[in-house]
Amino acid sequence: MRLKDLQNLHDRTTLGPEYQARLTNPDPTLGWLGDPDLVLTYNRLEDCYEVWREEVVYDTAVEDYVTRYTIIAKRSTKGARFDIAQLIRGLVARDSYIEGNSAKQAMEKYLAEVSRETEEGEARMVEALMEPHAKVAHALARDTGNLSTFVSMSGAYKK
Protein backbone atom coordinates (compact mmCIF):
# COMPACT_ATOMS: atom_id res chain seq x y z
CA MET A 1 0.00 0.00 0.00
CA ARG A 2 1.35 3.38 -0.94
CA LEU A 3 0.38 6.61 0.79
CA LYS A 4 -0.84 8.09 -2.51
CA ASP A 5 -3.59 5.40 -2.57
CA LEU A 6 -4.94 6.89 0.64
CA GLN A 7 -7.11 9.93 0.98
CA ASN A 8 -6.63 12.32 3.86
CA LEU A 9 -9.82 12.33 5.94
CA HIS A 10 -9.80 16.15 5.79
CA ASP A 11 -10.52 15.87 2.06
CA ARG A 12 -13.30 13.32 2.66
CA THR A 13 -15.37 14.96 5.35
CA THR A 14 -15.80 18.25 7.15
CA LEU A 15 -15.23 16.42 10.44
CA GLY A 16 -11.75 15.38 9.32
CA PRO A 17 -9.90 18.20 11.12
CA GLU A 18 -11.83 17.51 14.32
CA TYR A 19 -11.12 13.77 14.14
CA GLN A 20 -7.45 14.44 13.41
CA ALA A 21 -7.28 16.81 16.41
CA ARG A 22 -8.86 14.15 18.65
CA LEU A 23 -6.08 11.73 17.64
CA THR A 24 -3.20 14.13 18.16
CA ASN A 25 -4.44 15.88 21.33
CA PRO A 26 -4.85 14.27 24.77
CA ASP A 27 -8.37 13.24 25.89
CA PRO A 28 -8.36 12.41 29.62
CA THR A 29 -11.99 11.22 29.51
CA LEU A 30 -10.89 8.31 27.27
CA GLY A 31 -7.44 7.87 28.83
CA TRP A 32 -5.82 9.03 25.58
CA LEU A 33 -2.40 10.66 25.84
CA GLY A 34 -2.51 11.98 22.27
CA ASP A 35 0.02 11.33 19.52
CA PRO A 36 1.09 14.07 17.09
CA ASP A 37 2.58 11.47 14.71
CA LEU A 38 -0.77 9.81 13.89
CA VAL A 39 -2.58 10.50 10.62
CA LEU A 40 -6.20 9.47 10.03
CA THR A 41 -6.85 8.47 6.40
CA TYR A 42 -9.55 6.94 4.25
CA ASN A 43 -8.36 4.07 2.06
CA ARG A 44 -10.44 4.22 -1.12
CA LEU A 45 -9.16 0.86 -2.40
CA GLU A 46 -10.30 -1.12 0.64
CA ASP A 47 -13.16 1.22 1.66
CA CYS A 48 -11.93 1.65 5.22
CA TYR A 49 -10.50 4.19 7.63
CA GLU A 50 -6.90 3.73 8.73
CA VAL A 51 -4.60 5.28 11.31
CA TRP A 52 -0.99 5.64 10.19
CA ARG A 53 2.04 6.63 12.23
CA GLU A 54 4.39 9.06 10.53
CA GLU A 55 8.02 8.32 11.41
CA VAL A 56 11.19 10.02 10.30
CA VAL A 57 14.02 7.50 9.94
CA TYR A 58 17.52 7.55 8.52
CA ASP A 59 17.65 5.55 5.27
CA THR A 60 21.15 4.27 4.62
CA ALA A 61 20.31 3.56 0.96
CA VAL A 62 19.82 7.25 0.19
CA GLU A 63 21.93 8.48 3.13
CA ASP A 64 19.26 10.89 4.27
CA TYR A 65 16.26 11.09 6.56
CA VAL A 66 12.99 9.93 5.01
CA THR A 67 9.41 9.86 6.22
CA ARG A 68 7.96 6.39 6.63
CA TYR A 69 4.34 5.51 7.35
CA THR A 70 3.26 2.50 9.38
CA ILE A 71 -0.36 1.40 9.67
CA ILE A 72 -1.45 0.85 13.26
CA ALA A 73 -5.25 0.59 13.03
CA LYS A 74 -7.93 -0.12 10.45
CA ARG A 75 -11.72 0.24 10.57
CA SER A 76 -14.04 -0.98 7.82
CA THR A 77 -16.81 1.39 6.73
CA LYS A 78 -19.18 -1.48 5.98
CA GLY A 79 -22.13 -1.82 8.31
CA ALA A 80 -21.11 0.74 10.89
CA ARG A 81 -20.83 4.47 11.30
CA PHE A 82 -17.33 5.81 11.98
CA ASP A 83 -16.90 6.57 15.68
CA ILE A 84 -13.70 8.41 16.62
CA ALA A 85 -14.22 7.72 20.35
CA GLN A 86 -14.42 3.97 19.68
CA LEU A 87 -11.22 4.17 17.62
CA ILE A 88 -9.42 6.04 20.42
CA ARG A 89 -10.64 3.50 23.03
CA GLY A 90 -9.16 0.75 20.87
CA LEU A 91 -5.84 2.61 20.63
CA VAL A 92 -5.80 3.15 24.41
CA ALA A 93 -6.52 -0.54 25.05
CA ARG A 94 -3.48 -1.53 22.95
CA ASP A 95 -1.12 1.25 24.06
CA SER A 96 1.74 -0.47 25.88
CA TYR A 97 2.96 2.85 27.30
CA ILE A 98 -0.10 3.06 29.54
CA GLU A 99 0.36 1.44 32.94
CA GLY A 100 -1.35 -1.93 33.15
CA ASN A 101 -1.41 -2.49 29.40
CA SER A 102 0.82 -5.30 28.26
CA ALA A 103 1.95 -5.69 24.67
CA LYS A 104 2.20 -9.44 25.27
CA GLN A 105 -1.38 -9.65 26.58
CA ALA A 106 -2.64 -7.52 23.69
CA MET A 107 -0.89 -9.80 21.18
CA GLU A 108 -2.23 -12.95 22.88
CA LYS A 109 -5.75 -11.49 22.79
CA TYR A 110 -5.35 -10.59 19.11
CA LEU A 111 -4.00 -14.03 18.20
CA ALA A 112 -6.85 -15.72 20.10
CA GLU A 113 -9.38 -13.59 18.21
CA VAL A 114 -7.74 -14.40 14.85
CA SER A 115 -7.72 -18.10 15.76
CA ARG A 116 -11.41 -17.97 16.74
CA GLU A 117 -12.34 -16.17 13.50
CA THR A 118 -10.32 -18.70 11.47
CA GLU A 119 -12.01 -21.65 13.17
CA GLU A 120 -15.46 -20.11 12.65
CA GLY A 121 -14.66 -19.46 8.99
CA GLU A 122 -13.44 -23.01 8.47
CA ALA A 123 -16.57 -24.39 10.15
CA ARG A 124 -18.79 -22.25 7.88
CA MET A 125 -16.81 -23.41 4.84
CA VAL A 126 -17.14 -27.10 5.79
CA GLU A 127 -20.87 -26.67 6.39
CA ALA A 128 -21.30 -24.91 3.04
CA LEU A 129 -19.41 -27.69 1.23
CA MET A 130 -21.15 -30.67 2.88
CA GLU A 131 -24.24 -30.73 0.65
CA PRO A 132 -22.43 -30.15 -2.68
CA HIS A 133 -19.81 -32.73 -1.66
CA ALA A 134 -22.51 -35.31 -0.91
CA LYS A 135 -24.14 -34.64 -4.30
CA VAL A 136 -20.82 -35.02 -6.14
CA ALA A 137 -20.01 -38.21 -4.21
CA HIS A 138 -23.43 -39.69 -4.99
CA ALA A 139 -23.20 -38.75 -8.70
CA LEU A 140 -19.71 -40.25 -8.92
CA ALA A 141 -20.81 -43.45 -7.21
CA ARG A 142 -23.85 -43.72 -9.46
CA ASP A 143 -21.77 -43.13 -12.62
CA THR A 144 -19.15 -45.70 -11.64
CA GLY A 145 -21.71 -48.22 -10.41
CA ASN A 146 -20.13 -48.23 -6.98
CA LEU A 147 -22.95 -47.33 -4.61
CA SER A 148 -21.06 -48.36 -1.47
CA THR A 149 -20.95 -45.94 1.43
CA PHE A 150 -17.22 -45.38 0.84
CA VAL A 151 -16.20 -43.35 -2.20
CA SER A 152 -12.59 -43.35 -3.40
CA MET A 153 -11.82 -40.27 -5.48
CA SER A 154 -8.49 -41.79 -6.59
CA GLY A 155 -9.99 -45.11 -7.65
CA ALA A 156 -7.65 -46.99 -5.30
CA TYR A 157 -10.58 -48.57 -3.46
CA LYS A 158 -12.42 -51.27 -5.40
CA LYS A 159 -15.41 -53.16 -4.07
C-alpha positions in Angstrom: 0.0 0.0 0.0 1.4 3.4 -0.9 0.4 6.6 0.8 -0.8 8.1 -2.5 -3.6 5.4 -2.6 -4.9 6.9 0.6 -7.1 9.9 1.0 -6.6 12.3 3.9 -9.8 12.3 5.9 -9.8 16.1 5.8 -10.5 15.9 2.1 -13.3 13.3 2.7 -15.4 15.0 5.3 -15.8 18.3 7.1 -15.2 16.4 10.4 -11.8 15.4 9.3 -9.9 18.2 11.1 -11.8 17.5 14.3 -11.1 13.8 14.1 -7.4 14.4 13.4 -7.3 16.8 16.4 -8.9 14.1 18.6 -6.1 11.7 17.6 -3.2 14.1 18.2 -4.4 15.9 21.3 -4.9 14.3 24.8 -8.4 13.2 25.9 -8.4 12.4 29.6 -12.0 11.2 29.5 -10.9 8.3 27.3 -7.4 7.9 28.8 -5.8 9.0 25.6 -2.4 10.7 25.8 -2.5 12.0 22.3 0.0 11.3 19.5 1.1 14.1 17.1 2.6 11.5 14.7 -0.8 9.8 13.9 -2.6 10.5 10.6 -6.2 9.5 10.0 -6.9 8.5 6.4 -9.6 6.9 4.2 -8.4 4.1 2.1 -10.4 4.2 -1.1 -9.2 0.9 -2.4 -10.3 -1.1 0.6 -13.2 1.2 1.7 -11.9 1.7 5.2 -10.5 4.2 7.6 -6.9 3.7 8.7 -4.6 5.3 11.3 -1.0 5.6 10.2 2.0 6.6 12.2 4.4 9.1 10.5 8.0 8.3 11.4 11.2 10.0 10.3 14.0 7.5 9.9 17.5 7.5 8.5 17.7 5.6 5.3 21.1 4.3 4.6 20.3 3.6 1.0 19.8 7.3 0.2 21.9 8.5 3.1 19.3 10.9 4.3 16.3 11.1 6.6 13.0 9.9 5.0 9.4 9.9 6.2 8.0 6.4 6.6 4.3 5.5 7.4 3.3 2.5 9.4 -0.4 1.4 9.7 -1.4 0.8 13.3 -5.3 0.6 13.0 -7.9 -0.1 10.5 -11.7 0.2 10.6 -14.0 -1.0 7.8 -16.8 1.4 6.7 -19.2 -1.5 6.0 -22.1 -1.8 8.3 -21.1 0.7 10.9 -20.8 4.5 11.3 -17.3 5.8 12.0 -16.9 6.6 15.7 -13.7 8.4 16.6 -14.2 7.7 20.4 -14.4 4.0 19.7 -11.2 4.2 17.6 -9.4 6.0 20.4 -10.6 3.5 23.0 -9.2 0.8 20.9 -5.8 2.6 20.6 -5.8 3.1 24.4 -6.5 -0.5 25.0 -3.5 -1.5 22.9 -1.1 1.2 24.1 1.7 -0.5 25.9 3.0 2.9 27.3 -0.1 3.1 29.5 0.4 1.4 32.9 -1.3 -1.9 33.2 -1.4 -2.5 29.4 0.8 -5.3 28.3 1.9 -5.7 24.7 2.2 -9.4 25.3 -1.4 -9.7 26.6 -2.6 -7.5 23.7 -0.9 -9.8 21.2 -2.2 -12.9 22.9 -5.7 -11.5 22.8 -5.3 -10.6 19.1 -4.0 -14.0 18.2 -6.9 -15.7 20.1 -9.4 -13.6 18.2 -7.7 -14.4 14.9 -7.7 -18.1 15.8 -11.4 -18.0 16.7 -12.3 -16.2 13.5 -10.3 -18.7 11.5 -12.0 -21.7 13.2 -15.5 -20.1 12.7 -14.7 -19.5 9.0 -13.4 -23.0 8.5 -16.6 -24.4 10.2 -18.8 -22.3 7.9 -16.8 -23.4 4.8 -17.1 -27.1 5.8 -20.9 -26.7 6.4 -21.3 -24.9 3.0 -19.4 -27.7 1.2 -21.1 -30.7 2.9 -24.2 -30.7 0.7 -22.4 -30.1 -2.7 -19.8 -32.7 -1.7 -22.5 -35.3 -0.9 -24.1 -34.6 -4.3 -20.8 -35.0 -6.1 -20.0 -38.2 -4.2 -23.4 -39.7 -5.0 -23.2 -38.8 -8.7 -19.7 -40.2 -8.9 -20.8 -43.5 -7.2 -23.8 -43.7 -9.5 -21.8 -43.1 -12.6 -19.2 -45.7 -11.6 -21.7 -48.2 -10.4 -20.1 -48.2 -7.0 -22.9 -47.3 -4.6 -21.1 -48.4 -1.5 -20.9 -45.9 1.4 -17.2 -45.4 0.8 -16.2 -43.4 -2.2 -12.6 -43.4 -3.4 -11.8 -40.3 -5.5 -8.5 -41.8 -6.6 -10.0 -45.1 -7.6 -7.7 -47.0 -5.3 -10.6 -48.6 -3.5 -12.4 -51.3 -5.4 -15.4 -53.2 -4.1 
